[in-house]
Amino acid sequence: MAMMSRRHFLRTLAGTGVAAAGVTLWTEVSSFPGTCVVRPVKIPAPAGWAGKTILFISDLHYGYAFGPEEAKALSARVQAEQPDLVLMGGDLAHHPQMDLDGLLAHWKPGCPTVYAPGNHDMAGGQTARIIEQARAGGLVTLNNAAEDWNGLKLIGLPSALCAPQQLSLCDGPGWKIVLGHEPDVWDHYAAPDLLHLAGHTHGGQICPLGQALVLPTLGRKYVHGQFSRDGNRTLLVSAGIGCIAAPVRLNCPPEILKLELV
């Protein structure tokens, strides 16, 4: 029997109406914004950043179970947190030909937003449309590029499933934040003093008894949470905001990571 794809599996599972006593089911109707979790994470601050906050948001999948009303609600939720910076970690769109007008028209976080593309933004080699829309909408777009942000080095890498990543951008002294959509690529980020922010896995999205049933390529080793290594290297994997294949989340609410720099 051929292996069932992640997308086909999730659609099939959602179609069965998966639910059981004592298990909370998040559906398209209630997944966002009502059940969205803001998860605080304390991070050692580089010079000049102590006391500031950065929000990390990933996997909106705009155009699939996430439209203009959800975009407006997300913007309001971000404003309420009063961050100094917002980082977006890919899959802004559900597919690379998506029109983002309904998202960008409502995106008013009250601070700069830095974005690096994910695999759904770049699928099939179609990289230009989403990146151009994001840039035109006021997002600082980093695609194999780095930028110094008031003493903080921000590095944005493209989806490792869609394009080569210029890992040399991670070299050099000083603390840096890398937006790299797929978490399992962390194994190749060998530079010290590096915080890798990833999404891609949706935390499993459908997790009966707390365990993901199916996971994507380059998202099967580091599924969700915080991981650390020698050399002051840290990986944070977000469960993301949106859905893929089926507009349902089981035991895996959408989340925003709130980096508290101390």
Contacts in CASP RR format, 6 or more apart in sequence:
PFRMAT RR
TARGET T0000
AUTHOR 0000-0000-0000
METHOD contacts of the structure
MODEL  1
MAMMSRRHFLRTLAGTGVAAAGVTLWTEVSSFPGTCVVRPVKIPAPAGWA
GKTILFISDLHYGYAFGPEEAKALSARVQAEQPDLVLMGGDLAHHPQMDL
DGLLAHWKPGCPTVYAPGNHDMAGGQTARIIEQARAGGLVTLNNAAEDWN
GLKLIGLPSALCAPQQLSLCDGPGWKIVLGHEPDVWDHYAAPDLLHLAGH
THGGQICPLGQALVLPTLGRKYVHGQFSRDGNRTLLVSAGIGCIAAPVRL
NCPPEILKLELV
4 12 0 8 1.000
6 214 0 8 1.000
6 215 0 8 1.000
6 216 0 8 1.000
6 244 0 8 1.000
6 245 0 8 1.000
7 244 0 8 1.000
7 245 0 8 1.000
8 245 0 8 1.000
9 213 0 8 1.000
9 214 0 8 1.000
9 245 0 8 1.000
10 205 0 8 1.000
10 206 0 8 1.000
10 214 0 8 1.000
10 244 0 8 1.000
10 245 0 8 1.000
10 246 0 8 1.000
10 248 0 8 1.000
11 245 0 8 1.000
11 246 0 8 1.000
13 206 0 8 1.000
13 213 0 8 1.000
13 246 0 8 1.000
14 206 0 8 1.000
14 245 0 8 1.000
14 246 0 8 1.000
14 247 0 8 1.000
14 248 0 8 1.000
15 246 0 8 1.000
18 25 0 8 1.000
18 206 0 8 1.000
18 208 0 8 1.000
18 248 0 8 1.000
18 250 0 8 1.000
19 25 0 8 1.000
20 208 0 8 1.000
23 208 0 8 1.000
23 209 0 8 1.000
23 250 0 8 1.000
23 251 0 8 1.000
24 250 0 8 1.000
24 251 0 8 1.000
25 248 0 8 1.000
25 249 0 8 1.000
25 250 0 8 1.000
26 35 0 8 1.000
26 248 0 8 1.000
26 249 0 8 1.000
26 250 0 8 1.000
26 252 0 8 1.000
26 253 0 8 1.000
26 254 0 8 1.000
27 247 0 8 1.000
27 248 0 8 1.000
27 249 0 8 1.000
28 65 0 8 1.000
28 243 0 8 1.000
28 247 0 8 1.000
28 248 0 8 1.000
31 65 0 8 1.000
31 242 0 8 1.000
31 243 0 8 1.000
31 247 0 8 1.000
31 248 0 8 1.000
31 249 0 8 1.000
31 253 0 8 1.000
31 254 0 8 1.000
32 66 0 8 1.000
32 70 0 8 1.000
32 73 0 8 1.000
32 74 0 8 1.000
32 241 0 8 1.000
32 242 0 8 1.000
32 254 0 8 1.000
33 70 0 8 1.000
33 73 0 8 1.000
33 74 0 8 1.000
33 77 0 8 1.000
35 249 0 8 1.000
35 253 0 8 1.000
35 254 0 8 1.000
36 77 0 8 1.000
36 241 0 8 1.000
36 253 0 8 1.000
36 254 0 8 1.000
36 255 0 8 1.000
36 256 0 8 1.000
37 253 0 8 1.000
37 254 0 8 1.000
37 255 0 8 1.000
37 256 0 8 1.000
38 77 0 8 1.000
38 81 0 8 1.000
38 255 0 8 1.000
38 256 0 8 1.000
38 258 0 8 1.000
39 255 0 8 1.000
39 256 0 8 1.000
39 257 0 8 1.000
39 258 0 8 1.000
40 258 0 8 1.000
40 260 0 8 1.000
41 226 0 8 1.000
41 236 0 8 1.000
41 257 0 8 1.000
41 258 0 8 1.000
41 259 0 8 1.000
41 260 0 8 1.000
42 260 0 8 1.000
42 262 0 8 1.000
43 195 0 8 1.000
43 234 0 8 1.000
43 259 0 8 1.000
43 260 0 8 1.000
43 261 0 8 1.000
43 262 0 8 1.000
44 175 0 8 1.000
44 261 0 8 1.000
44 262 0 8 1.000
45 51 0 8 1.000
45 52 0 8 1.000
45 261 0 8 1.000
45 262 0 8 1.000
46 151 0 8 1.000
46 152 0 8 1.000
46 174 0 8 1.000
46 175 0 8 1.000
46 261 0 8 1.000
47 151 0 8 1.000
48 150 0 8 1.000
48 151 0 8 1.000
49 150 0 8 1.000
49 151 0 8 1.000
49 152 0 8 1.000
49 261 0 8 1.000
50 261 0 8 1.000
50 262 0 8 1.000
51 260 0 8 1.000
51 261 0 8 1.000
51 262 0 8 1.000
52 84 0 8 1.000
52 85 0 8 1.000
52 261 0 8 1.000
53 81 0 8 1.000
53 82 0 8 1.000
53 83 0 8 1.000
53 84 0 8 1.000
53 258 0 8 1.000
53 259 0 8 1.000
53 260 0 8 1.000
53 261 0 8 1.000
54 83 0 8 1.000
54 84 0 8 1.000
54 85 0 8 1.000
54 86 0 8 1.000
54 87 0 8 1.000
54 177 0 8 1.000
54 258 0 8 1.000
54 259 0 8 1.000
54 261 0 8 1.000
55 78 0 8 1.000
55 81 0 8 1.000
55 83 0 8 1.000
55 85 0 8 1.000
55 86 0 8 1.000
55 87 0 8 1.000
55 109 0 8 1.000
55 256 0 8 1.000
55 257 0 8 1.000
55 258 0 8 1.000
55 259 0 8 1.000
56 86 0 8 1.000
56 87 0 8 1.000
56 88 0 8 1.000
56 89 0 8 1.000
56 197 0 8 1.000
56 236 0 8 1.000
56 238 0 8 1.000
56 256 0 8 1.000
56 257 0 8 1.000
56 259 0 8 1.000
57 74 0 8 1.000
57 78 0 8 1.000
57 86 0 8 1.000
57 87 0 8 1.000
57 88 0 8 1.000
57 89 0 8 1.000
57 238 0 8 1.000
57 240 0 8 1.000
57 241 0 8 1.000
57 256 0 8 1.000
57 257 0 8 1.000
58 88 0 8 1.000
58 89 0 8 1.000
58 90 0 8 1.000
58 91 0 8 1.000
58 181 0 8 1.000
58 197 0 8 1.000
58 198 0 8 1.000
58 199 0 8 1.000
58 200 0 8 1.000
58 238 0 8 1.000
58 240 0 8 1.000
58 241 0 8 1.000
59 89 0 8 1.000
59 90 0 8 1.000
59 91 0 8 1.000
59 199 0 8 1.000
59 200 0 8 1.000
59 202 0 8 1.000
59 238 0 8 1.000
59 240 0 8 1.000
59 241 0 8 1.000
59 242 0 8 1.000
59 244 0 8 1.000
60 66 0 8 1.000
60 71 0 8 1.000
60 74 0 8 1.000
60 88 0 8 1.000
60 91 0 8 1.000
60 92 0 8 1.000
60 93 0 8 1.000
60 103 0 8 1.000
60 241 0 8 1.000
60 242 0 8 1.000
61 91 0 8 1.000
61 93 0 8 1.000
61 94 0 8 1.000
61 120 0 8 1.000
61 241 0 8 1.000
61 242 0 8 1.000
61 243 0 8 1.000
61 244 0 8 1.000
62 71 0 8 1.000
62 92 0 8 1.000
62 93 0 8 1.000
62 94 0 8 1.000
62 98 0 8 1.000
62 100 0 8 1.000
62 102 0 8 1.000
62 103 0 8 1.000
63 93 0 8 1.000
63 94 0 8 1.000
63 98 0 8 1.000
64 94 0 8 1.000
64 242 0 8 1.000
64 243 0 8 1.000
64 244 0 8 1.000
64 247 0 8 1.000
65 242 0 8 1.000
65 243 0 8 1.000
65 247 0 8 1.000
66 94 0 8 1.000
66 241 0 8 1.000
66 242 0 8 1.000
66 243 0 8 1.000
67 102 0 8 1.000
67 103 0 8 1.000
68 102 0 8 1.000
68 103 0 8 1.000
68 105 0 8 1.000
68 106 0 8 1.000
71 102 0 8 1.000
71 103 0 8 1.000
71 105 0 8 1.000
71 106 0 8 1.000
71 107 0 8 1.000
72 106 0 8 1.000
74 241 0 8 1.000
75 106 0 8 1.000
75 107 0 8 1.000
75 108 0 8 1.000
75 109 0 8 1.000
77 256 0 8 1.000
78 86 0 8 1.000
78 109 0 8 1.000
78 110 0 8 1.000
78 256 0 8 1.000
79 108 0 8 1.000
79 109 0 8 1.000
79 110 0 8 1.000
81 256 0 8 1.000
81 258 0 8 1.000
83 109 0 8 1.000
83 111 0 8 1.000
83 258 0 8 1.000
84 111 0 8 1.000
85 111 0 8 1.000
85 112 0 8 1.000
85 113 0 8 1.000
85 114 0 8 1.000
85 149 0 8 1.000
86 109 0 8 1.000
86 111 0 8 1.000
86 112 0 8 1.000
86 113 0 8 1.000
86 114 0 8 1.000
87 113 0 8 1.000
87 114 0 8 1.000
87 115 0 8 1.000
87 154 0 8 1.000
87 177 0 8 1.000
87 179 0 8 1.000
87 197 0 8 1.000
88 113 0 8 1.000
88 114 0 8 1.000
88 115 0 8 1.000
88 116 0 8 1.000
88 139 0 8 1.000
88 179 0 8 1.000
89 115 0 8 1.000
89 116 0 8 1.000
89 118 0 8 1.000
89 179 0 8 1.000
89 180 0 8 1.000
89 181 0 8 1.000
89 197 0 8 1.000
89 198 0 8 1.000
89 199 0 8 1.000
90 115 0 8 1.000
90 116 0 8 1.000
90 117 0 8 1.000
90 118 0 8 1.000
90 120 0 8 1.000
90 121 0 8 1.000
90 159 0 8 1.000
90 179 0 8 1.000
90 181 0 8 1.000
90 199 0 8 1.000
91 118 0 8 1.000
91 119 0 8 1.000
91 120 0 8 1.000
91 121 0 8 1.000
91 181 0 8 1.000
91 199 0 8 1.000
91 200 0 8 1.000
92 100 0 8 1.000
92 103 0 8 1.000
92 115 0 8 1.000
92 117 0 8 1.000
92 118 0 8 1.000
92 121 0 8 1.000
92 130 0 8 1.000
92 134 0 8 1.000
93 100 0 8 1.000
93 120 0 8 1.000
93 121 0 8 1.000
93 130 0 8 1.000
94 120 0 8 1.000
94 244 0 8 1.000
95 120 0 8 1.000
95 123 0 8 1.000
96 120 0 8 1.000
96 121 0 8 1.000
96 122 0 8 1.000
96 123 0 8 1.000
96 124 0 8 1.000
96 125 0 8 1.000
96 126 0 8 1.000
96 127 0 8 1.000
96 129 0 8 1.000
96 130 0 8 1.000
97 126 0 8 1.000
97 129 0 8 1.000
98 129 0 8 1.000
98 130 0 8 1.000
99 133 0 8 1.000
100 130 0 8 1.000
100 133 0 8 1.000
100 134 0 8 1.000
101 133 0 8 1.000
104 133 0 8 1.000
104 134 0 8 1.000
104 136 0 8 1.000
104 137 0 8 1.000
104 138 0 8 1.000
107 113 0 8 1.000
107 137 0 8 1.000
107 139 0 8 1.000
112 140 0 8 1.000
112 149 0 8 1.000
113 138 0 8 1.000
113 139 0 8 1.000
113 140 0 8 1.000
114 139 0 8 1.000
114 140 0 8 1.000
114 141 0 8 1.000
114 142 0 8 1.000
114 147 0 8 1.000
114 149 0 8 1.000
114 154 0 8 1.000
114 156 0 8 1.000
114 179 0 8 1.000
115 134 0 8 1.000
115 139 0 8 1.000
115 140 0 8 1.000
115 141 0 8 1.000
115 142 0 8 1.000
115 179 0 8 1.000
116 141 0 8 1.000
116 142 0 8 1.000
116 143 0 8 1.000
116 156 0 8 1.000
116 157 0 8 1.000
116 158 0 8 1.000
116 179 0 8 1.000
116 180 0 8 1.000
116 181 0 8 1.000
117 127 0 8 1.000
117 130 0 8 1.000
117 131 0 8 1.000
117 141 0 8 1.000
117 143 0 8 1.000
117 158 0 8 1.000
117 159 0 8 1.000
117 162 0 8 1.000
117 181 0 8 1.000
118 158 0 8 1.000
118 159 0 8 1.000
118 162 0 8 1.000
118 180 0 8 1.000
118 181 0 8 1.000
118 200 0 8 1.000
119 159 0 8 1.000
119 161 0 8 1.000
119 162 0 8 1.000
119 181 0 8 1.000
119 182 0 8 1.000
119 200 0 8 1.000
120 244 0 8 1.000
121 127 0 8 1.000
121 130 0 8 1.000
121 131 0 8 1.000
121 159 0 8 1.000
122 130 0 8 1.000
122 158 0 8 1.000
122 159 0 8 1.000
122 162 0 8 1.000
122 163 0 8 1.000
123 162 0 8 1.000
124 162 0 8 1.000
125 162 0 8 1.000
125 163 0 8 1.000
127 143 0 8 1.000
127 158 0 8 1.000
127 162 0 8 1.000
127 163 0 8 1.000
131 141 0 8 1.000
131 143 0 8 1.000
134 141 0 8 1.000
135 141 0 8 1.000
140 147 0 8 1.000
142 154 0 8 1.000
142 155 0 8 1.000
142 156 0 8 1.000
142 157 0 8 1.000
142 179 0 8 1.000
143 156 0 8 1.000
143 157 0 8 1.000
143 158 0 8 1.000
144 156 0 8 1.000
144 157 0 8 1.000
144 158 0 8 1.000
144 163 0 8 1.000
144 164 0 8 1.000
144 165 0 8 1.000
144 166 0 8 1.000
144 169 0 8 1.000
145 155 0 8 1.000
145 156 0 8 1.000
145 169 0 8 1.000
146 153 0 8 1.000
146 154 0 8 1.000
146 155 0 8 1.000
146 156 0 8 1.000
146 169 0 8 1.000
146 176 0 8 1.000
147 153 0 8 1.000
147 154 0 8 1.000
148 154 0 8 1.000
152 175 0 8 1.000
152 176 0 8 1.000
152 177 0 8 1.000
153 174 0 8 1.000
153 175 0 8 1.000
153 176 0 8 1.000
153 177 0 8 1.000
154 176 0 8 1.000
154 177 0 8 1.000
154 179 0 8 1.000
155 169 0 8 1.000
155 170 0 8 1.000
155 176 0 8 1.000
155 177 0 8 1.000
155 178 0 8 1.000
155 179 0 8 1.000
156 169 0 8 1.000
156 178 0 8 1.000
156 179 0 8 1.000
156 180 0 8 1.000
157 165 0 8 1.000
157 166 0 8 1.000
157 167 0 8 1.000
157 169 0 8 1.000
157 178 0 8 1.000
157 179 0 8 1.000
157 180 0 8 1.000
157 181 0 8 1.000
158 164 0 8 1.000
158 165 0 8 1.000
158 181 0 8 1.000
159 180 0 8 1.000
159 181 0 8 1.000
159 182 0 8 1.000
160 180 0 8 1.000
160 181 0 8 1.000
160 182 0 8 1.000
160 185 0 8 1.000
160 218 0 8 1.000
161 182 0 8 1.000
161 217 0 8 1.000
161 218 0 8 1.000
165 180 0 8 1.000
165 185 0 8 1.000
167 188 0 8 1.000
167 189 0 8 1.000
170 176 0 8 1.000
170 178 0 8 1.000
170 189 0 8 1.000
170 190 0 8 1.000
170 191 0 8 1.000
170 194 0 8 1.000
171 191 0 8 1.000
172 191 0 8 1.000
173 193 0 8 1.000
174 193 0 8 1.000
175 193 0 8 1.000
175 194 0 8 1.000
175 195 0 8 1.000
175 232 0 8 1.000
176 191 0 8 1.000
176 193 0 8 1.000
176 194 0 8 1.000
176 195 0 8 1.000
177 194 0 8 1.000
177 195 0 8 1.000
177 197 0 8 1.000
178 189 0 8 1.000
178 194 0 8 1.000
178 195 0 8 1.000
178 196 0 8 1.000
178 197 0 8 1.000
179 197 0 8 1.000
180 196 0 8 1.000
180 197 0 8 1.000
180 198 0 8 1.000
181 198 0 8 1.000
181 199 0 8 1.000
181 200 0 8 1.000
182 198 0 8 1.000
182 199 0 8 1.000
182 200 0 8 1.000
182 216 0 8 1.000
182 217 0 8 1.000
182 218 0 8 1.000
182 219 0 8 1.000
183 196 0 8 1.000
183 198 0 8 1.000
183 199 0 8 1.000
183 200 0 8 1.000
183 201 0 8 1.000
183 218 0 8 1.000
183 219 0 8 1.000
183 221 0 8 1.000
183 222 0 8 1.000
183 223 0 8 1.000
183 235 0 8 1.000
183 237 0 8 1.000
184 218 0 8 1.000
184 219 0 8 1.000
184 220 0 8 1.000
184 221 0 8 1.000
184 222 0 8 1.000
185 198 0 8 1.000
185 218 0 8 1.000
186 196 0 8 1.000
186 198 0 8 1.000
186 222 0 8 1.000
186 227 0 8 1.000
186 233 0 8 1.000
186 235 0 8 1.000
187 221 0 8 1.000
189 196 0 8 1.000
189 233 0 8 1.000
191 233 0 8 1.000
192 231 0 8 1.000
192 232 0 8 1.000
192 233 0 8 1.000
193 231 0 8 1.000
193 232 0 8 1.000
193 233 0 8 1.000
194 232 0 8 1.000
194 233 0 8 1.000
194 234 0 8 1.000
195 233 0 8 1.000
195 234 0 8 1.000
195 235 0 8 1.000
195 236 0 8 1.000
196 233 0 8 1.000
196 234 0 8 1.000
196 235 0 8 1.000
196 236 0 8 1.000
197 236 0 8 1.000
197 238 0 8 1.000
197 257 0 8 1.000
198 222 0 8 1.000
198 235 0 8 1.000
198 236 0 8 1.000
198 237 0 8 1.000
198 238 0 8 1.000
199 237 0 8 1.000
199 238 0 8 1.000
199 239 0 8 1.000
199 240 0 8 1.000
200 216 0 8 1.000
200 218 0 8 1.000
200 219 0 8 1.000
200 237 0 8 1.000
201 212 0 8 1.000
201 215 0 8 1.000
201 216 0 8 1.000
201 219 0 8 1.000
201 222 0 8 1.000
201 223 0 8 1.000
201 224 0 8 1.000
201 237 0 8 1.000
201 239 0 8 1.000
202 239 0 8 1.000
202 240 0 8 1.000
202 242 0 8 1.000
202 243 0 8 1.000
202 244 0 8 1.000
202 249 0 8 1.000
202 252 0 8 1.000
203 212 0 8 1.000
203 223 0 8 1.000
203 224 0 8 1.000
203 237 0 8 1.000
203 238 0 8 1.000
203 239 0 8 1.000
203 240 0 8 1.000
203 252 0 8 1.000
204 212 0 8 1.000
204 213 0 8 1.000
204 214 0 8 1.000
204 215 0 8 1.000
204 223 0 8 1.000
204 224 0 8 1.000
204 239 0 8 1.000
204 252 0 8 1.000
205 212 0 8 1.000
205 239 0 8 1.000
205 243 0 8 1.000
205 244 0 8 1.000
205 246 0 8 1.000
205 248 0 8 1.000
205 249 0 8 1.000
205 250 0 8 1.000
205 252 0 8 1.000
206 212 0 8 1.000
206 213 0 8 1.000
206 214 0 8 1.000
206 246 0 8 1.000
206 248 0 8 1.000
206 249 0 8 1.000
206 250 0 8 1.000
206 252 0 8 1.000
207 213 0 8 1.000
207 250 0 8 1.000
207 251 0 8 1.000
207 252 0 8 1.000
208 250 0 8 1.000
208 251 0 8 1.000
209 251 0 8 1.000
210 251 0 8 1.000
210 252 0 8 1.000
212 223 0 8 1.000
212 252 0 8 1.000
215 223 0 8 1.000
222 235 0 8 1.000
222 237 0 8 1.000
223 237 0 8 1.000
224 237 0 8 1.000
224 238 0 8 1.000
224 239 0 8 1.000
225 236 0 8 1.000
225 237 0 8 1.000
225 238 0 8 1.000
226 234 0 8 1.000
226 235 0 8 1.000
226 236 0 8 1.000
226 237 0 8 1.000
227 234 0 8 1.000
227 235 0 8 1.000
227 237 0 8 1.000
228 234 0 8 1.000
228 235 0 8 1.000
236 257 0 8 1.000
236 259 0 8 1.000
238 255 0 8 1.000
238 256 0 8 1.000
238 257 0 8 1.000
239 252 0 8 1.000
239 253 0 8 1.000
239 254 0 8 1.000
239 255 0 8 1.000
240 254 0 8 1.000
240 255 0 8 1.000
240 256 0 8 1.000
241 254 0 8 1.000
241 255 0 8 1.000
241 256 0 8 1.000
242 254 0 8 1.000
243 249 0 8 1.000
END
